[in-house]
Amino acid sequence: MNKTSTILQNFSIINDPRINRTKKHTLIDIVVLSVCGIICSCESFTEIESFGKLKFKFLKNFLELKNGIPSHDTIGRVLSIIEPKELQKAFFAWVKDNVEILPGEIISLDGKFVKSSYGASKNKSRSIFGMVGAWASEAGISLGQLKIDFDNILCVMKVCQPHRQYEYFFHR
């Protein structure tokens, strides 16, 4: 575990797809504000904006926020154009650097098949798919979640391999 890694360092790897002349807020401000808001139970862009306004003084300690807190519309628009895999990679790198999973820690797996995923369309040959998640009990954190096809259940076995469950979710 590398305790010197900060949320700003990990999320700064995300590419900003916006046009330079239209940027009023930095990408890192929007992403970190959103992550902090979600960790604090925000469930919408409006709630993230409200969280930012309430915690502005605190956030200003590590974010630039030169134009204040972005509006909920800006937050939603910017997050919708970020490459999801880049955001996921940055988030998992941050968690991996700051959460220690001890050898022998219990990793709980939870799998569910998505209702109506089989035969929902006229093409009945489509396979059933589900979601598998892993939870580190002692650390109290989700290690990740994967969409799986019914015929790809072998990925669950990969998750269960000793010393590989953590690496599998973070390098998927």
Helices and strands as residue ranges (DSSP letters): H 7-11, G 20-22, H 27-39, H 45-54, H 56-59, H 72-81, H 84-98, E 107-113, E 129-136, E 141-149, G 150-152, H 154-160, H 165-170
